[in-house]
């Protein structure tokens, strides 16, 4: 058996796939190449959050506002929303890592697929379909909230939020009308 390298194909593949430079100040005795690549892949990426600002999550688009104060206010509001998206994602991922488990049910069409790194967008999408129904009949107000699924209850637990956070919406307070 003989083996030869087709340099043309190798160079074409390199051009197609690109390249990356990994640099670290860790000595190779404490951090191998494979460990460095894995650490890089787990790195917090600032660019991803800018993509969220421009993407579907927050939709910062060119705007035509009459007042500069309104433009500044909108950008500040979207920055706060971005921070909230980041904190929710961090909290859920940290809890999953501490519990050494994955989360199933976030992917439509593949409910058994698990992840240890869910995005906030996927987490929020899991809460679609929750409805608060308010019916007023004469002097009475009736409220009903869609019951939470097991996945939704698990997500609330990972976020360290009370499990009855939605159920309390159906409770009529003495001051409500």
Residue pairs with C-beta under 8 A, 6 or more apart in sequence:
22 33
22 36
22 37
22 40
24 31
24 36
26 36
31 39
49 82
49 85
49 86
52 58
52 82
52 85
53 60
53 78
53 79
53 82
54 60
54 61
56 121
57 85
57 120
57 121
58 78
58 81
58 82
58 85
60 75
60 78
63 71
63 74
65 71
65 74
85 120
85 121
86 120
88 120
88 123
88 159
89 118
89 119
89 120
89 123
91 158
91 159
91 160
92 103
92 118
92 120
92 123
92 155
92 158
92 159
93 116
93 117
93 118
95 158
95 159
95 160
96 102
96 103
96 116
96 118
96 158
97 116
101 116
102 114
102 115
102 116
103 114
103 115
103 116
103 118
103 151
103 154
103 155
103 158
104 111
104 112
104 113
104 114
104 151
105 111
105 126
105 149
105 150
105 151
106 113
106 115
106 118
106 122
106 123
106 125
106 126
106 151
107 113
107 115
107 122
123 155
126 149
126 151
126 152
126 155
127 152
127 155
129 146
130 145
130 146
130 148
130 152
130 166
131 145
131 146
132 143
132 144
132 145
132 146
132 169
132 170
133 143
133 144
133 145
134 141
134 142
134 143
135 141
135 142
135 143
136 142
141 172
141 176
141 177
143 169
143 170
143 171
143 172
144 170
145 166
145 167
145 169
145 170
146 166
148 156
148 163
148 166
153 163
156 162
156 163
156 165
157 163
